[in-house]
Amino acid sequence: MDKLIFEVKGDERKWNEILAEFYNDELAKECLVEYDATAKGHSARVHFLNYKNNPELINKLAKSENIISAYIINNKDITKNIR
């Protein structure tokens, strides 16, 4: 089973607004989001647990300046490094 993981930089907007740039409500039901706030900034790590190939989402992740890292894993192996 493939899993898509990406880390997003936070800003003044609410997390649901930031993450809405990358996926819709249907995809949101299939993900786990971990938030982290530190003195240096805010970030969220998003795990799509049952990821099915979505080229539009991959393109958004690859082009966004708010994405810190993004990759697809199968079991424990990285199968595609997006950013």
Jmol script that loads the backbone (N, CA, C; Angstrom):
load data "model"
ATOM      1  N   MET A   1       0.841  -1.175   0.000  1.00  0.00           N
ATOM      2  CA  MET A   1       0.000   0.000   0.000  1.00  0.00           C
ATOM      3  C   MET A   1       0.890   1.244   0.000  1.00  0.00           C
ATOM      4  N   ASP A   2       0.632   2.138  -0.948  1.00  0.00           N
ATOM      5  CA  ASP A   2       1.385   3.386  -1.024  1.00  0.00           C
ATOM      6  C   ASP A   2       0.857   4.386  -0.013  1.00  0.00           C
ATOM      7  N   LYS A   3       1.781   5.188   0.514  1.00  0.00           N
ATOM      8  CA  LYS A   3       1.423   6.265   1.423  1.00  0.00           C
ATOM      9  C   LYS A   3       2.140   7.523   0.947  1.00  0.00           C
ATOM     10  N   LEU A   4       1.405   8.616   0.807  1.00  0.00           N
ATOM     11  CA  LEU A   4       1.966   9.905   0.415  1.00  0.00           C
ATOM     12  C   LEU A   4       2.173  10.717   1.683  1.00  0.00           C
ATOM     13  N   ILE A   5       3.385  11.236   1.862  1.00  0.00           N
ATOM     14  CA  ILE A   5       3.699  12.051   3.035  1.00  0.00           C
ATOM     15  C   ILE A   5       4.261  13.370   2.551  1.00  0.00           C
ATOM     16  N   PHE A   6       3.738  14.479   3.096  1.00  0.00           N
ATOM     17  CA  PHE A   6       4.345  15.766   2.791  1.00  0.00           C
ATOM     18  C   PHE A   6       4.324  16.660   4.010  1.00  0.00           C
ATOM     19  N   GLU A   7       5.307  17.552   4.081  1.00  0.00           N
ATOM     20  CA  GLU A   7       5.429  18.491   5.188  1.00  0.00           C
ATOM     21  C   GLU A   7       5.229  19.897   4.650  1.00  0.00           C
ATOM     22  N   VAL A   8       4.373  20.664   5.325  1.00  0.00           N
ATOM     23  CA  VAL A   8       3.967  21.993   4.872  1.00  0.00           C
ATOM     24  C   VAL A   8       4.383  23.031   5.898  1.00  0.00           C
ATOM     25  N   LYS A   9       4.913  24.172   5.415  1.00  0.00           N
ATOM     26  CA  LYS A   9       5.212  25.307   6.294  1.00  0.00           C
ATOM     27  C   LYS A   9       3.917  26.000   6.665  1.00  0.00           C
ATOM     28  N   GLY A  10       3.823  26.446   7.893  1.00  0.00           N
ATOM     29  CA  GLY A  10       2.644  27.177   8.344  1.00  0.00           C
ATOM     30  C   GLY A  10       2.846  28.676   8.243  1.00  0.00           C
ATOM     31  N   ASP A  11       1.745  29.402   8.337  1.00  0.00           N
ATOM     32  CA  ASP A  11       1.795  30.862   8.385  1.00  0.00           C
ATOM     33  C   ASP A  11       0.596  31.351   9.191  1.00  0.00           C
ATOM     34  N   GLU A  12       0.157  32.566   8.958  1.00  0.00           N
ATOM     35  CA  GLU A  12      -0.917  33.146   9.761  1.00  0.00           C
ATOM     36  C   GLU A  12      -2.281  32.511   9.499  1.00  0.00           C
ATOM     37  N   ARG A  13      -2.433  31.835   8.376  1.00  0.00           N
ATOM     38  CA  ARG A  13      -3.721  31.211   8.053  1.00  0.00           C
ATOM     39  C   ARG A  13      -3.955  29.985   8.938  1.00  0.00           C
ATOM     40  N   LYS A  14      -5.191  29.570   9.000  1.00  0.00           N
ATOM     41  CA  LYS A  14      -5.520  28.354   9.734  1.00  0.00           C
ATOM     42  C   LYS A  14      -5.073  27.145   8.909  1.00  0.00           C
ATOM     43  N   TRP A  15      -4.756  26.038   9.591  1.00  0.00           N
ATOM     44  CA  TRP A  15      -4.256  24.855   8.898  1.00  0.00           C
ATOM     45  C   TRP A  15      -5.232  24.339   7.855  1.00  0.00           C
ATOM     46  N   ASN A  16      -6.527  24.381   8.153  1.00  0.00           N
ATOM     47  CA  ASN A  16      -7.468  23.855   7.160  1.00  0.00           C
ATOM     48  C   ASN A  16      -7.448  24.676   5.880  1.00  0.00           C
ATOM     49  N   GLU A  17      -7.146  25.976   5.963  1.00  0.00           N
ATOM     50  CA  GLU A  17      -7.025  26.806   4.760  1.00  0.00           C
ATOM     51  C   GLU A  17      -5.761  26.459   3.985  1.00  0.00           C
ATOM     52  N   ILE A  18      -4.671  26.255   4.700  1.00  0.00           N
ATOM     53  CA  ILE A  18      -3.400  25.915   4.046  1.00  0.00           C
ATOM     54  C   ILE A  18      -3.516  24.559   3.348  1.00  0.00           C
ATOM     55  N   LEU A  19      -4.023  23.573   4.066  1.00  0.00           N
ATOM     56  CA  LEU A  19      -4.103  22.229   3.507  1.00  0.00           C
ATOM     57  C   LEU A  19      -5.147  22.111   2.408  1.00  0.00           C
ATOM     58  N   ALA A  20      -6.157  22.979   2.413  1.00  0.00           N
ATOM     59  CA  ALA A  20      -7.180  22.965   1.363  1.00  0.00           C
ATOM     60  C   ALA A  20      -6.590  23.285  -0.009  1.00  0.00           C
ATOM     61  N   GLU A  21      -5.417  23.923  -0.036  1.00  0.00           N
ATOM     62  CA  GLU A  21      -4.741  24.194  -1.312  1.00  0.00           C
ATOM     63  C   GLU A  21      -4.344  22.895  -2.009  1.00  0.00           C
ATOM     64  N   PHE A  22      -4.131  21.844  -1.244  1.00  0.00           N
ATOM     65  CA  PHE A  22      -3.564  20.623  -1.790  1.00  0.00           C
ATOM     66  C   PHE A  22      -4.550  19.483  -1.957  1.00  0.00           C
ATOM     67  N   TYR A  23      -5.617  19.456  -1.171  1.00  0.00           N
ATOM     68  CA  TYR A  23      -6.556  18.351  -1.325  1.00  0.00           C
ATOM     69  C   TYR A  23      -7.968  18.777  -0.965  1.00  0.00           C
ATOM     70  N   ASN A  24      -8.940  17.987  -1.421  1.00  0.00           N
ATOM     71  CA  ASN A  24     -10.350  18.290  -1.183  1.00  0.00           C
ATOM     72  C   ASN A  24     -10.879  17.481   0.002  1.00  0.00           C
ATOM     73  N   ASP A  25     -12.142  17.672   0.323  1.00  0.00           N
ATOM     74  CA  ASP A  25     -12.744  16.994   1.477  1.00  0.00           C
ATOM     75  C   ASP A  25     -12.701  15.473   1.355  1.00  0.00           C
ATOM     76  N   GLU A  26     -12.854  14.983   0.130  1.00  0.00           N
ATOM     77  CA  GLU A  26     -12.834  13.531  -0.072  1.00  0.00           C
ATOM     78  C   GLU A  26     -11.476  12.947   0.310  1.00  0.00           C
ATOM     79  N   LEU A  27     -10.400  13.583  -0.122  1.00  0.00           N
ATOM     80  CA  LEU A  27      -9.064  13.113   0.230  1.00  0.00           C
ATOM     81  C   LEU A  27      -8.779  13.316   1.713  1.00  0.00           C
ATOM     82  N   ALA A  28      -9.316  14.362   2.302  1.00  0.00           N
ATOM     83  CA  ALA A  28      -9.050  14.670   3.705  1.00  0.00           C
ATOM     84  C   ALA A  28      -9.510  13.547   4.634  1.00  0.00           C
ATOM     85  N   LYS A  29     -10.519  12.806   4.232  1.00  0.00           N
ATOM     86  CA  LYS A  29     -11.018  11.705   5.053  1.00  0.00           C
ATOM     87  C   LYS A  29     -10.005  10.571   5.154  1.00  0.00           C
ATOM     88  N   GLU A  30      -9.061  10.515   4.226  1.00  0.00           N
ATOM     89  CA  GLU A  30      -8.104   9.415   4.177  1.00  0.00           C
ATOM     90  C   GLU A  30      -6.717   9.823   4.653  1.00  0.00           C
ATOM     91  N   CYS A  31      -6.621  10.882   5.453  1.00  0.00           N
ATOM     92  CA  CYS A  31      -5.288  11.304   5.851  1.00  0.00           C
ATOM     93  C   CYS A  31      -5.188  11.531   7.347  1.00  0.00           C
ATOM     94  N   LEU A  32      -3.965  11.519   7.820  1.00  0.00           N
ATOM     95  CA  LEU A  32      -3.631  11.808   9.200  1.00  0.00           C
ATOM     96  C   LEU A  32      -2.721  13.022   9.164  1.00  0.00           C
ATOM     97  N   VAL A  33      -3.013  14.043   9.970  1.00  0.00           N
ATOM     98  CA  VAL A  33      -2.217  15.267   9.979  1.00  0.00           C
ATOM     99  C   VAL A  33      -1.576  15.424  11.346  1.00  0.00           C
ATOM    100  N   GLU A  34      -0.246  15.638  11.363  1.00  0.00           N
ATOM    101  CA  GLU A  34       0.477  15.906  12.604  1.00  0.00           C
ATOM    102  C   GLU A  34       0.961  17.347  12.554  1.00  0.00           C
ATOM    103  N   TYR A  35       0.568  18.154  13.530  1.00  0.00           N
ATOM    104  CA  TYR A  35       0.966  19.558  13.576  1.00  0.00           C
ATOM    105  C   TYR A  35       2.140  19.724  14.529  1.00  0.00           C
ATOM    106  N   ASP A  36       3.010  20.684  14.232  1.00  0.00           N
ATOM    107  CA  ASP A  36       4.149  20.955  15.095  1.00  0.00           C
ATOM    108  C   ASP A  36       4.378  22.457  15.140  1.00  0.00           C
ATOM    109  N   ALA A  37       4.397  23.021  16.319  1.00  0.00           N
ATOM    110  CA  ALA A  37       4.668  24.450  16.475  1.00  0.00           C
ATOM    111  C   ALA A  37       5.901  24.606  17.356  1.00  0.00           C
ATOM    112  N   THR A  38       6.882  25.343  16.849  1.00  0.00           N
ATOM    113  CA  THR A  38       8.102  25.602  17.612  1.00  0.00           C
ATOM    114  C   THR A  38       8.395  27.088  17.558  1.00  0.00           C
ATOM    115  N   ALA A  39       9.442  27.498  18.243  1.00  0.00           N
ATOM    116  CA  ALA A  39       9.835  28.909  18.213  1.00  0.00           C
ATOM    117  C   ALA A  39      10.278  29.322  16.814  1.00  0.00           C
ATOM    118  N   LYS A  40      10.772  28.377  16.031  1.00  0.00           N
ATOM    119  CA  LYS A  40      11.250  28.685  14.679  1.00  0.00           C
ATOM    120  C   LYS A  40      10.116  28.791  13.667  1.00  0.00           C
ATOM    121  N   GLY A  41       8.979  28.202  13.956  1.00  0.00           N
ATOM    122  CA  GLY A  41       7.868  28.253  13.004  1.00  0.00           C
ATOM    123  C   GLY A  41       6.894  27.125  13.213  1.00  0.00           C
ATOM    124  N   HIS A  42       5.973  27.030  12.296  1.00  0.00           N
ATOM    125  CA  HIS A  42       4.930  26.011  12.367  1.00  0.00           C
ATOM    126  C   HIS A  42       5.024  25.127  11.130  1.00  0.00           C
ATOM    127  N   SER A  43       4.704  23.868  11.307  1.00  0.00           N
ATOM    128  CA  SER A  43       4.653  22.967  10.161  1.00  0.00           C
ATOM    129  C   SER A  43       3.636  21.870  10.445  1.00  0.00           C
ATOM    130  N   ALA A  44       3.224  21.213   9.403  1.00  0.00           N
ATOM    131  CA  ALA A  44       2.322  20.066   9.525  1.00  0.00           C
ATOM    132  C   ALA A  44       2.848  18.962   8.627  1.00  0.00           C
ATOM    133  N   ARG A  45       2.786  17.751   9.117  1.00  0.00           N
ATOM    134  CA  ARG A  45       3.136  16.590   8.311  1.00  0.00           C
ATOM    135  C   ARG A  45       1.841  15.847   8.006  1.00  0.00           C
ATOM    136  N   VAL A  46       1.571  15.649   6.740  1.00  0.00           N
ATOM    137  CA  VAL A  46       0.324  15.029   6.293  1.00  0.00           C
ATOM    138  C   VAL A  46       0.633  13.638   5.753  1.00  0.00           C
ATOM    139  N   HIS A  47      -0.098  12.646   6.233  1.00  0.00           N
ATOM    140  CA  HIS A  47       0.055  11.264   5.785  1.00  0.00           C
ATOM    141  C   HIS A  47      -1.240  10.836   5.106  1.00  0.00           C
ATOM    142  N   PHE A  48      -1.192  10.585   3.805  1.00  0.00           N
ATOM    143  CA  PHE A  48      -2.326   9.955   3.127  1.00  0.00           C
ATOM    144  C   PHE A  48      -2.111   8.459   3.257  1.00  0.00           C
ATOM    145  N   LEU A  49      -2.943   7.820   4.052  1.00  0.00           N
ATOM    146  CA  LEU A  49      -2.698   6.439   4.436  1.00  0.00           C
ATOM    147  C   LEU A  49      -2.992   5.444   3.325  1.00  0.00           C
ATOM    148  N   ASN A  50      -3.939   5.753   2.465  1.00  0.00           N
ATOM    149  CA  ASN A  50      -4.296   4.843   1.382  1.00  0.00           C
ATOM    150  C   ASN A  50      -4.224   5.619   0.072  1.00  0.00           C
ATOM    151  N   TYR A  51      -3.052   6.083  -0.254  1.00  0.00           N
ATOM    152  CA  TYR A  51      -2.862   6.979  -1.390  1.00  0.00           C
ATOM    153  C   TYR A  51      -3.012   6.235  -2.707  1.00  0.00           C
ATOM    154  N   LYS A  52      -3.800   6.824  -3.599  1.00  0.00           N
ATOM    155  CA  LYS A  52      -3.917   6.328  -4.973  1.00  0.00           C
ATOM    156  C   LYS A  52      -3.366   7.428  -5.872  1.00  0.00           C
ATOM    157  N   ASN A  53      -2.626   7.068  -6.873  1.00  0.00           N
ATOM    158  CA  ASN A  53      -1.925   8.037  -7.717  1.00  0.00           C
ATOM    159  C   ASN A  53      -2.850   9.166  -8.174  1.00  0.00           C
ATOM    160  N   ASN A  54      -2.467  10.398  -7.870  1.00  0.00           N
ATOM    161  CA  ASN A  54      -3.232  11.586  -8.233  1.00  0.00           C
ATOM    162  C   ASN A  54      -2.248  12.604  -8.807  1.00  0.00           C
ATOM    163  N   PRO A  55      -2.078  12.644 -10.144  1.00  0.00           N
ATOM    164  CA  PRO A  55      -1.084  13.527 -10.764  1.00  0.00           C
ATOM    165  C   PRO A  55      -1.295  15.005 -10.433  1.00  0.00           C
ATOM    166  N   GLU A  56      -2.542  15.433 -10.306  1.00  0.00           N
ATOM    167  CA  GLU A  56      -2.818  16.842  -9.997  1.00  0.00           C
ATOM    168  C   GLU A  56      -2.262  17.212  -8.616  1.00  0.00           C
ATOM    169  N   LEU A  57      -2.464  16.346  -7.633  1.00  0.00           N
ATOM    170  CA  LEU A  57      -1.944  16.595  -6.292  1.00  0.00           C
ATOM    171  C   LEU A  57      -0.416  16.603  -6.295  1.00  0.00           C
ATOM    172  N   ILE A  58       0.195  15.672  -7.004  1.00  0.00           N
ATOM    173  CA  ILE A  58       1.658  15.615  -7.074  1.00  0.00           C
ATOM    174  C   ILE A  58       2.215  16.892  -7.696  1.00  0.00           C
ATOM    175  N   ASN A  59       1.590  17.397  -8.760  1.00  0.00           N
ATOM    176  CA  ASN A  59       2.044  18.645  -9.386  1.00  0.00           C
ATOM    177  C   ASN A  59       1.925  19.824  -8.431  1.00  0.00           C
ATOM    178  N   LYS A  60       0.828  19.909  -7.685  1.00  0.00           N
ATOM    179  CA  LYS A  60       0.664  20.992  -6.709  1.00  0.00           C
ATOM    180  C   LYS A  60       1.754  20.940  -5.647  1.00  0.00           C
ATOM    181  N   LEU A  61       2.043  19.745  -5.163  1.00  0.00           N
ATOM    182  CA  LEU A  61       3.077  19.595  -4.136  1.00  0.00           C
ATOM    183  C   LEU A  61       4.450  19.961  -4.677  1.00  0.00           C
ATOM    184  N   ALA A  62       4.745  19.547  -5.901  1.00  0.00           N
ATOM    185  CA  ALA A  62       6.051  19.812  -6.497  1.00  0.00           C
ATOM    186  C   ALA A  62       6.283  21.295  -6.743  1.00  0.00           C
ATOM    187  N   LYS A  63       5.228  22.038  -7.054  1.00  0.00           N
ATOM    188  CA  LYS A  63       5.372  23.449  -7.417  1.00  0.00           C
ATOM    189  C   LYS A  63       5.205  24.418  -6.249  1.00  0.00           C
ATOM    190  N   SER A  64       4.650  23.973  -5.145  1.00  0.00           N
ATOM    191  CA  SER A  64       4.343  24.881  -4.038  1.00  0.00           C
ATOM    192  C   SER A  64       5.593  25.267  -3.249  1.00  0.00           C
ATOM    193  N   GLU A  65       5.707  26.544  -2.937  1.00  0.00           N
ATOM    194  CA  GLU A  65       6.818  27.023  -2.110  1.00  0.00           C
ATOM    195  C   GLU A  65       6.596  26.715  -0.637  1.00  0.00           C
ATOM    196  N   ASN A  66       5.375  26.357  -0.252  1.00  0.00           N
ATOM    197  CA  ASN A  66       5.073  26.042   1.145  1.00  0.00           C
ATOM    198  C   ASN A  66       5.415  24.607   1.528  1.00  0.00           C
ATOM    199  N   ILE A  67       5.764  23.792   0.545  1.00  0.00           N
ATOM    200  CA  ILE A  67       6.078  22.392   0.822  1.00  0.00           C
ATOM    201  C   ILE A  67       7.549  22.262   1.195  1.00  0.00           C
ATOM    202  N   ILE A  68       7.808  21.652   2.347  1.00  0.00           N
ATOM    203  CA  ILE A  68       9.177  21.416   2.802  1.00  0.00           C
ATOM    204  C   ILE A  68       9.711  20.139   2.160  1.00  0.00           C
ATOM    205  N   SER A  69       8.918  19.080   2.203  1.00  0.00           N
ATOM    206  CA  SER A  69       9.295  17.817   1.575  1.00  0.00           C
ATOM    207  C   SER A  69       8.031  17.048   1.216  1.00  0.00           C
ATOM    208  N   ALA A  70       8.150  16.178   0.225  1.00  0.00           N
ATOM    209  CA  ALA A  70       7.018  15.342  -0.185  1.00  0.00           C
ATOM    210  C   ALA A  70       7.567  14.083  -0.841  1.00  0.00           C
ATOM    211  N   TYR A  71       6.996  12.952  -0.482  1.00  0.00           N
ATOM    212  CA  TYR A  71       7.445  11.690  -1.056  1.00  0.00           C
ATOM    213  C   TYR A  71       6.368  10.632  -0.902  1.00  0.00           C
ATOM    214  N   ILE A  72       6.498   9.574  -1.704  1.00  0.00           N
ATOM    215  CA  ILE A  72       5.590   8.431  -1.647  1.00  0.00           C
ATOM    216  C   ILE A  72       6.397   7.243  -1.147  1.00  0.00           C
ATOM    217  N   ILE A  73       5.829   6.529  -0.177  1.00  0.00           N
ATOM    218  CA  ILE A  73       6.507   5.337   0.322  1.00  0.00           C
ATOM    219  C   ILE A  73       5.604   4.121   0.151  1.00  0.00           C
ATOM    220  N   ASN A  74       6.247   2.977  -0.014  1.00  0.00           N
ATOM    221  CA  ASN A  74       5.553   1.698  -0.040  1.00  0.00           C
ATOM    222  C   ASN A  74       6.253   0.836   0.990  1.00  0.00           C
ATOM    223  N   ASN A  75       5.520   0.430   2.016  1.00  0.00           N
ATOM    224  CA  ASN A  75       6.098  -0.197   3.202  1.00  0.00           C
ATOM    225  C   ASN A  75       7.079   0.799   3.813  1.00  0.00           C
ATOM    226  N   LYS A  76       8.367   0.535   3.781  1.00  0.00           N
ATOM    227  CA  LYS A  76       9.329   1.481   4.356  1.00  0.00           C
ATOM    228  C   LYS A  76      10.243   2.098   3.305  1.00  0.00           C
ATOM    229  N   ASP A  77      10.010   1.792   2.045  1.00  0.00           N
ATOM    230  CA  ASP A  77      10.869   2.276   0.966  1.00  0.00           C
ATOM    231  C   ASP A  77      10.252   3.483   0.273  1.00  0.00           C
ATOM    232  N   ILE A  78      11.080   4.503   0.022  1.00  0.00           N
ATOM    233  CA  ILE A  78      10.622   5.661  -0.748  1.00  0.00           C
ATOM    234  C   ILE A  78      10.575   5.251  -2.213  1.00  0.00           C
ATOM    235  N   THR A  79       9.391   5.335  -2.815  1.00  0.00           N
ATOM    236  CA  THR A  79       9.249   4.955  -4.218  1.00  0.00           C
ATOM    237  C   THR A  79       9.296   6.162  -5.143  1.00  0.00           C
ATOM    238  N   LYS A  80       8.987   7.352  -4.614  1.00  0.00           N
ATOM    239  CA  LYS A  80       9.053   8.565  -5.427  1.00  0.00           C
ATOM    240  C   LYS A  80       9.309   9.754  -4.518  1.00  0.00           C
ATOM    241  N   ASN A  81      10.349  10.518  -4.831  1.00  0.00           N
ATOM    242  CA  ASN A  81      10.659  11.740  -4.097  1.00  0.00           C
ATOM    243  C   ASN A  81      10.101  12.902  -4.911  1.00  0.00           C
ATOM    244  N   ILE A  82       9.094  13.588  -4.385  1.00  0.00           N
ATOM    245  CA  ILE A  82       8.415  14.651  -5.119  1.00  0.00           C
ATOM    246  C   ILE A  82       9.107  15.989  -4.932  1.00  0.00           C
ATOM    247  N   ARG A  83       9.546  16.256  -3.712  1.00  0.00           N
ATOM    248  CA  ARG A  83      10.224  17.526  -3.421  1.00  0.00           C
ATOM    249  C   ARG A  83      11.157  17.356  -2.259  1.00  0.00           C
TER     250      ARG A  83
END
end "model"
wireframe off; spacefill off
backbone 0.3
color backbone group
